[in-house]
Amino acid sequence: MSQITSPDVELRVLVYSHDAGTRSRVMSALGTRPHPDLPRLHYTEVATAPVVIEHMDAGGVGLAILDGEAAPTGGLGLAKQLRDELDTCPPILVLTGRPDDRWLADWSRADAAVPHPIDPLRLREAVTVLLEDD
């Protein structure tokens, strides 16, 4: 595992959704440390696509969680745009509308997908796998 687990190390996680409830559910499901071998998570909540792009362009994001059901800009199209435009892109997890939308997550070039409604165990597992590989 490549992450350092010192108590003072934090990983910045960008959580994008127009819905504050969705952002809250993501952060509650993951908590501050989804796995003991990972660093503490520090969240940046974002409600609009332009602000996502601004944060991602600035760097320092260790993981982006994008809501595919966000409006007016969905996280799937945003994930594809970030992959196409950023030279260095952190892992991206998309939240899909349903399990059958996995093909859309593949199209978006996201590293992982978790369907709505958010299952905390499934989300923690997906994030842990992404960050272990990072």
N, C-alpha and C positions, 0 to 999 in steps of 0.2 A: 504494500500500500504506500503510495507516494505522499500522502498528506501528512503534515506534521501535526501532532495532537497536543502541543503545548497549550496550557490554559489561556495564554494571551494571544494565540493565533485565531483569527476569524476569517471566514470565507464570506464574501459579499454575494448575496442571492437577490437578484432582481425578480420581483413578482409583478407581472402585468395582467391586469383585468380592469375593465371599466366598472366592474361590480366590486365594491368594497367588501361585501360578504364573501365572495370567492377568494379574494386576497387573504382575508382573515382565516378562512378555512384551510388554505394552503399553509400559512404560517403556523396555525395551531396544530395541524397534522404533523408538521416536521419538527416543531419545537426548536430549541436552540442547538440541539445536537442529536441528529437522527440516528447516529451510530457512534459508539465510544471511540472508534478509530478515526473519526473525522473531526475536523476543527469545528469550533462553535460557528453557528450561522448568524450573520448580521443581515437583516432584510432591508431592501429598498423597495417600497411600494410605488407602483407607477400605474396611472389610470389612462394615459394616452400614448399612442404610438410615437409621436414626435419626441416625447420625453424618453421613451425607451431607446430610441436611436441616439439621442443625446448622451445618455448614460453609457450605452454600449460603445459609442465612438470615443468617449473619454477614457475607457478602459477601467480595469480594476474589478470587473464583475467576474465572479468565479463560476456562476451558474445562472442561467436565465430560465424562468418558468413562465410560459406564455399561455394565456387562456385563448384557446381556439374559438371560443364562443364570444369573445369580446367584440364590442361594437363601438364605433363604426369600423375599426380595423381589427380583423381577427388575428389571433396569434399564429395561425398556420402560415398565412401570407407574410406576416412579419418575420417569422422564423426563416422562411425562404429568402426574404430580402436581406436579412442579416448575414446569412450564409453566403449570399452572392456578393455582398458589398464589403464585408469586413475581412481584412487580411488575416487577423487572428480573432477567432470567435470562440467563446467559452462553450461548454456543453449547453444544449438547449433541450428542455423538456416541455412538451406541449400538452395542454389539457384538451382532450377531444370531447365532442358532444356525446359520443357513444363508442363502445368498443369496436364497432364495425368501421369506424373512421380511421383506423390505423393506416390505411392506404394514403390518406391525406397527410398524416404525420410523416410517412415515408417520402411523399412528394415534397414536403416542406424542408426535408433534410434535417429534421429534428433528431436528436440522439435517442430520445425516449418519448413515450406517450402514455398518459394515464387518462382514462375516461372520467367524465362527470357521471354521477356524483362522486366526489373525491373520497376514495377509500384511504384512510390514513396509513394503513399497513402497506398497501400497494405503492402509495406515493413515497413513503420512507424507503422502501426497497429499491424503487427506481432511482431515487436520488443517491442512495448509498452506492449502487452499482456505477452510476455515472461518475461520482467523485472518487471512487476507488480506482477507476481506470484513468482518471485525469492525471 
